[in-house]
Amino acid sequence: MIIPSRCTLLRGHTSSVCCLLVNWELRRVVSAGLMDGLRLWTLDSRQCLSQVSPAEGPLGPAETRVICCDVDWQHEKAVTGSGSGLLALWDLNLLKVLWRRDGHGHGVHAVSLQPGGQRCLSATESSVCIWDQAGELQCRIPGVYEQACLVLDWQSLWLFCASDAVWLYDMQELKEAKVLCELRGEHGVSLSCGAVEWPHAIHL
């Protein structure tokens, strides 16, 4: 494999990296390995600052086999979801789990952490759950959320979902999701990722 001269490699994970979040201002990266946990990196030295693996630290194997992650950089918190249905809130500074919940009944395939850490969202194939900062369930909104991509705007509580179509849900009532729009392409192409610029309601 030919690696470009300006390409930076962060080496250390021993399993597939399933999630990567970057803060360019802080020059920090959080990566989640499918089998070997969560790691915090610095881009300047390309070094791993801290890690928790299944064989050590406060987490067991089920908690560290995460498949989705989100980070609140200002408060040094991260939320992760696993295929076994476990949701965990991490303190990136102290490298410990503040709480963990396993009442989903399905694998958690998307998470979102509200800036400030007041609430977090977890999504399974059958429901979306919103939790408070203590890990108490605020609401469970039933529905079919088998989308490959979910993006939540915490200010409006609008949820963008993408798979073989694009959906926009209004979650404000916290009891049921109201479909605001549904868009389908001409060729039935399945989407695997997406991004939203919420102030102008533009999606990519």
C-alpha positions in Angstrom: 0.0 0.0 0.0 1.3 3.4 -0.9 0.8 6.0 1.8 0.8 9.7 0.8 3.7 11.8 2.4 1.2 14.0 4.2 -0.9 11.1 5.6 -0.7 10.7 9.4 -1.1 7.2 10.8 -2.3 6.6 14.4 -1.3 3.1 15.2 -2.4 1.1 18.2 -5.8 -0.5 17.7 -5.8 -4.3 17.3 -9.3 -4.6 15.9 -11.3 -2.7 13.3 -11.9 1.0 14.1 -15.7 1.5 13.9 -15.9 5.1 14.9 -13.6 8.2 14.8 -14.3 11.7 16.1 -11.9 14.6 15.6 -11.6 18.0 17.3 -9.3 20.0 15.0 -9.1 23.0 17.4 -7.9 20.8 20.3 -5.9 18.5 17.9 -7.5 15.5 19.6 -9.0 12.3 18.3 -11.3 9.7 19.9 -11.4 6.3 18.2 -13.5 3.3 19.1 -12.3 -0.2 18.3 -14.8 -2.9 17.7 -12.9 -5.3 20.2 -10.4 -3.1 22.0 -12.1 -0.1 23.4 -11.9 3.6 23.4 -8.7 5.6 22.8 -7.8 9.3 23.0 -5.0 10.6 20.7 -3.2 13.8 20.0 -2.6 14.7 16.4 0.5 16.8 17.1 2.6 13.8 18.3 0.4 11.1 16.9 0.5 9.4 20.3 -2.3 7.6 22.2 -2.8 9.7 25.4 -5.1 7.2 27.1 -7.1 4.0 26.5 -9.3 1.4 28.1 -9.2 -2.1 26.6 -11.4 -5.2 27.4 -8.5 -6.8 29.4 -7.9 -3.8 31.7 -9.5 -0.8 33.2 -13.0 -0.2 34.6 -14.9 -1.7 31.7 -15.5 -5.3 30.8 -15.5 -6.8 27.3 -19.2 -6.1 26.5 -18.9 -2.4 27.3 -15.7 -1.8 25.2 -17.0 -3.6 22.0 -18.6 -0.4 20.9 -20.0 0.3 17.4 -20.9 4.0 17.8 -19.7 6.9 19.7 -20.1 10.7 20.3 -18.0 13.2 22.3 -18.6 16.4 24.2 -15.1 17.8 23.9 -15.7 20.8 26.2 -16.7 18.6 29.2 -14.5 15.6 28.2 -17.4 13.1 28.1 -18.1 10.4 25.5 -21.2 8.2 25.0 -20.9 4.8 23.3 -23.3 2.2 22.2 -22.7 -1.5 21.6 -24.1 -4.3 19.5 -25.3 -6.0 22.6 -27.6 -3.0 23.5 -25.3 -1.4 26.1 -25.1 2.4 26.4 -22.2 3.9 28.4 -21.2 7.4 29.4 -17.5 7.9 29.8 -15.3 10.5 31.5 -12.4 11.0 29.1 -10.3 12.8 31.8 -10.7 10.2 34.6 -11.0 7.2 32.1 -14.0 5.7 33.9 -17.6 5.0 33.1 -20.0 7.3 34.9 -23.0 5.0 34.2 -24.1 2.2 31.8 -27.5 1.1 30.8 -28.5 -2.1 29.0 -32.3 -1.9 28.7 -32.6 -1.5 24.9 -33.4 -5.0 23.9 -31.6 -4.4 20.6 -28.2 -3.4 19.5 -27.5 0.4 19.8 -26.4 1.5 16.3 -26.4 5.3 16.8 -25.8 7.7 19.7 -25.7 11.5 20.2 -24.4 13.5 23.2 -26.0 16.9 23.8 -23.4 19.7 24.1 -22.9 20.3 27.8 -23.7 16.7 28.6 -27.2 17.3 29.9 -28.8 14.5 27.7 -27.9 11.8 25.3 -29.7 9.8 22.6 -29.5 6.2 21.7 -31.1 4.6 18.7 -32.0 0.9 18.0 -33.9 -0.6 15.2 -37.2 -0.2 17.0 -36.9 2.9 19.2 -35.0 6.1 20.1 -34.3 6.7 23.7 -33.3 10.0 25.4 -31.4 9.9 28.7 -30.5 12.5 31.3 -27.0 13.1 32.6 -27.6 10.7 35.4 -28.5 7.9 33.1 -32.3 8.0 33.8 -34.5 7.3 30.8 -36.5 10.4 29.9 -38.5 8.9 27.0 -38.6 6.0 24.6 -40.0 6.9 21.2 -41.1 3.9 19.2 -40.5 3.6 15.5 -38.4 1.9 12.8 -34.9 3.4 12.8 -32.9 0.9 10.7 -31.1 3.7 9.0 -27.4 3.8 8.4 -27.1 7.4 9.5 -28.8 9.4 12.3 -28.1 13.1 13.1 -29.9 14.9 15.8 -30.2 18.7 16.3 -30.6 19.1 20.1 -32.0 22.6 19.8 -35.0 21.7 17.6 -35.1 18.0 18.4 -35.2 17.2 14.7 -33.8 13.9 13.7 -32.2 13.3 10.3 -32.1 9.6 9.1 -30.7 8.1 5.9 -30.7 4.7 4.4 -32.5 3.8 1.2 -34.3 7.1 1.7 -33.9 10.3 3.7 -36.3 11.1 6.6 -36.7 14.1 8.8 -38.5 13.5 12.2 -39.8 16.0 14.7 -39.1 14.5 18.2 -40.3 17.5 20.3 -43.3 15.8 21.8 -41.0 13.1 23.2 -43.8 10.6 22.8 -43.8 9.8 19.1 -41.8 10.9 16.1 -43.6 13.0 13.5 -42.4 12.6 10.0 -41.7 16.0 8.5 -40.5 14.8 5.1 -39.3 11.7 3.3 -37.1 11.9 0.2 -36.3 9.0 -2.2 -33.9 8.9 -5.1 -34.7 7.7 -8.5 -32.4 4.7 -8.5 -33.0 3.3 -5.0 -29.4 3.9 -3.9 -28.7 3.0 -0.2 -26.9 5.7 1.8 -24.2 4.8 4.3 -23.4 8.2 5.8 -24.7 11.8 5.9 -24.2 15.2 7.4 -26.6 18.1 8.2 -26.0 21.9 8.3 -29.0 22.6 10.6 -29.2 26.4 10.6 -30.0 26.3 6.8 -31.6 22.8 6.8 -29.1 21.5 4.3 -28.2 17.8 4.2 -25.5 16.0 2.3 
